[in-house]
Amino acid sequence: MDTGWQPETLGQYNDLWASLILTAPDHFYSVADMSLVADQRAALLEEFGRLTAGFHFARKQINDDHISRIAEELIAMSLESYLAGDNKTGAHTLQEARGLVWPSHKLRVKYGVEAERRAFGENTLYADVIISPYPYEGTAADLGSDQTVLLELAESWFKSYHERAKDFRYFSWVMDAEGVVRRTSAEPKEDDHSTLKPLQKSWGYKRLKELGQSGDIRACVLMQYMGGLVTFDLEERGKPRVSARQLLQGFGRETNYGTMRFHLEEPEFITG
């Protein structure tokens, strides 16, 4: 671990958060030789220390004192859970906190109810929230047949782009009632090194919600890549949303693909 490093930009802070979600509590590697750190508990405390020290980036991004306090409490709850050996709660509270900072990663409110109560003694913002049984961590066996097809497609597409060092931020595909798959996202031009624009990404979210709620599709996948983390958000009618996440090390053909982790959540695109 690089004990002296601290994030200096919002982008670096986002990368730190994404990395911590996948490496906590016991997959921390030495930057020098990429070997597992001997004292994983110390590394966990160190990385959470970085996250807390850089929280001024999150506070500025959120721009709401009440929500910022809830996010801070979620981070504290996450570390407590990891130290107590409850890795699933540790991961999910950390993900929920991240979603308060970056709306594109927003999850349905669950642990935030307790976080607000701990921070303020009562629930005001989340007073009427009904806590969902999701999220929880599952396996590939939790995927529906359509989700499996779309994950294989998106994985293949991602590896092809990544190993050829082609830059992008997101792609999405849908499957219609007849099982026909089509891409709904734009593809960056060969000479466009600025990647897909945030406006296009916002349009992509909106379009998937429109298609899902209209009943025109039975499954979809949204693939995003940022800061060494690739996520495949998979939805299939009648199934929970599965967010498959993978941490990458290296680039191009030398990429080391980490273990895929599967998080089950409430559907966001295909509802009703």
PyMOL commands that set and color helices and strands:
alter all, ss='L'
color gray80, all
select helices_A, chain A and resi 10-23+40-53+55-62+65-83+87-101+103-105+111-120+140-142+145-163+198-214+252-254
alter helices_A, ss='H'
color red, helices_A
select strands_A, chain A and resi 136-138+170-176+181-183+217-226+229-236+241-249+256-257+261-265
alter strands_A, ss='S'
color yellow, strands_A
deselect
rebuild
show_as cartoon
